[in-house]
């Protein structure tokens, strides 16, 4: 076998010193900010699927056998799937994105600039531990990312003018906490709202002069659109599961200007 063929066979190994698996796309977006092209990232829940009900495919389960690390983030499907991970790959290290975070039993921690600082630190520590030769590269990218998050946070503080907004699923809970505004979710304990509850929200929304209703393509939209029509609010379609959390947060800020 000549040297050219050997180099071609080794290229994937040289390119990806580390292989990682994650539950959802936003985690991939965060890791890419720090690792760039130094790692291979397998995402278990694909675009358009629900982290509440998803079941990984055989191919995705097979990918876990090649991963050194699996980053969890407390989305519902993990409760059923996590016990199987060590059986699939006994050597895999399971690391929680919420390691430094005290959550409110709401997994959407990737939509808060403040909490993204802490998630980025988990990623940095893990990358350096399992790929120490690229430590300086990761540290440089981490510093850039933290600076971008700071600018995003300052932008939100400066530009957000509304005091409350309406959504169907409480996906933007930590975003709202960051900026001292109220998220009013139509869904309660995983159930669609009753007509009585909708009437209460319409009355409250008019009193609070709410101008923004945020709907997500992953959830039913008819109730949110109904309320928007009743109170004269603008509807914004924003997915909490977009790969780039910074972009999602920036879109939310624009919606609440």
N, C-alpha and C positions, 0 to 999 in steps of 0.2 A: 504494500500500500504506500503510495507516494505521499510526500509531506503536505501537498495541497489538499488531498482528500482527508488526511488526519486533522488538519486545521479546520476544515469544514465541519467535521464531526464534533470537534471540541468547541466550536464557536458558541453554541448555546450555553455550554457549561461555563465558559469564560465570561460571557455577557451577564449571566445571572448567578452571582455568587450565592444568592439566597432566594429560596422560594417560599412564598407566604400565602396563606388562605385567609379570607375574611368573609363575613356574613353578607354585607351589603355594599353597594357601589360607593356611597359616601366615604366609607373607610378606605377604599382604594384611592379615592381622590386625595385624602389626607396623607396617606403613605407616599403617594407619587410626588407630593410637594417636597418631601424630604429625601426620598430615595431616588427619585427620577427614574433612570433606566437601569439602576443597579440591581433591582429585584424583579422577580416574576410574581405577579399577584393573581390568585385565583379567587373569583367572586362566586359565592354559593347561590345567592338570590339574584337572578338576572333582572335586567330592566323590564318593568311592567308587571313583575310578580310581587306578591304580597309576603313580607317577612312574617306575617301572622300565620300563614297557612302553607308556606312553601315546603316541598319535600325535595331534597337534592337528588339529581340524577346519578346513575351509575358512573358516568364519566367524571362528574364532580367529586364523587366519593373516591374514585381512583386517584384524582389529582391530590387529594389529601395525603396519600401515601408518599408523595414527593415533597411535601411541605415541611419545613423545619418549625414554623410557627403558625398558629391559628389565632387570629385576633377576634375575640367575641365582643358584642356590644349590647347584650341583653334584649335582643328582639325575640318575639314569642317563639319562633320555630326552633331556637337554640335549646329551649327546655327539653324538647323531645330528642333533638339531634346530638347534643353535646355528650351524653353518656356513651354514644357509639363511637365518638372520635378516637378515643384511646384504643379502642378495639381495632379500628381501621389502621391507625398508625401509633403504636405504643411509644415512639420516641418524640412525637410532636409536642411542642410546648404551647400550652394554652395561656394566652395573655389577654386580660380584659382591658378594653379601651376606657372603661370607667374606673380603672384602678385608683385614681386619685380623686374621684368624684363621689359625693354623696347625692344619690339621685332621689327623685320624688316618685319612684315607681313608674317613670315615664322614660322610655329608652332613647328619645330623640335628642341626645346630647350633642350631636354634630351640628345643630343649628343655633348654637350659642357661641359667639366669639370668645367669651370668657372661658367656656368649657373646652373650646378647641385648643387653647393654650395647653391645658392639662393632657388632652389626648395626644397632642403633638409630642409632648415630653415622654409619654409612654412609648410612642413609635420610635423616637430618637434613642431612648435607652435600650430598646429591644434590638434595633438595627446595629448599634455599636457593640452590643453583647455578642450577637451572632455573626457579625461581619466587621470585626474591629479594624481590618486593614483600610476600610473606607471611612473611618471615623471623621477625619477632617472634612471630607465631602459632605457627610450628613450634617455635621455641625454648621457648616456654611449655609446649607439649604434651610436648616431649621431656623437660623437667625433671620434669614430673609422672610420666611413664612411668618414668624412671630411679628416682625415689623409690619407685614401686610395685614395681619389680624388686628394690630393696634390701630392702623389707619382706618380699617373697616369699622371698628368699634367707635372711633371718634366721629366717623361719618354718620353712623346711626344716631349717636347722641345729638349731633348738630341738626340732622335733617328730619328725623321722625317727629311729626307734629300731632298725630292722633293719640288718643288715650286708650282706645280699645278697638278691637277688630273681631270679626266673626269668621269661624271656620267650621268644617264638619268634624274632623278628627283632631284631637289635641296634639298635632305634630309640632306646633311652634311654641310650645310651653316654655322652654328655656330661653328661646329668643325673646319672648315677651318679658320674662323675668329680668333679662339683661338690661332691657331698656325701660323698665318700669311701666309697662303698658299691660292691658288686660286682654287675654285671649278668651273668647267666649266660644266654646265648642258645642256644636249641636248634638254630637254623639255622646251618650252617657253610658259608661260601663259596657262599651261595645255595642250598644243598642241604638237604633234610629230614634229620633225625637218624637214624642207624642204631640198631638195638635195643641194640647194645653201648654206644653213646654215651648213650642214654636210661638204661640201667642204671647207668652211671657217675654221671650227674647225680642220679638218685634216691638213690644211696648218699651222694653228697656233700651233697645237700640235707638229708637226715636228720641228717647230722653237723653241718651248719651251722645246723640248726633254722630253715630257711627257711619263712616263713609266708605269703608273697605270690607268686602267679603272675599275671603281667600278660599278657593276650592282646589282640590288636588285630584289629578286624573285617576289615582289609585282608589278613590272613595266615591260614593254616590254624590251627585251634584244637585239633584232636584230641590232638596230642602234649602240649601244655601242660595240657589238662584231665586227661589220663591221669596226668601227673606230679603235678598238684595232688591228685588222688584218692589216689595212692600215698603221698604224704608228709603228707596232712592239711592242705594249705594252702588259703587262700582265693583264689578267682579274681576278678580285676578286669578289666573290659573297658575299655581306654583306647586311643583312636586317636591316633597321633602326628601325624595330618594334620588335626586340628581347627583351625578358623580362629584361635582364640585360644590362643596358646602359653602365656600366663600361666595360663589356666584348666586346660590340660592338666597343667602343672607342679604346680599346686595339687592336682589330683586324684591325681597320683603321690605327692605328699607325704602325703596322707590315707591312701593305700593302704599306705604304709610306716611309719605311726605305731607 
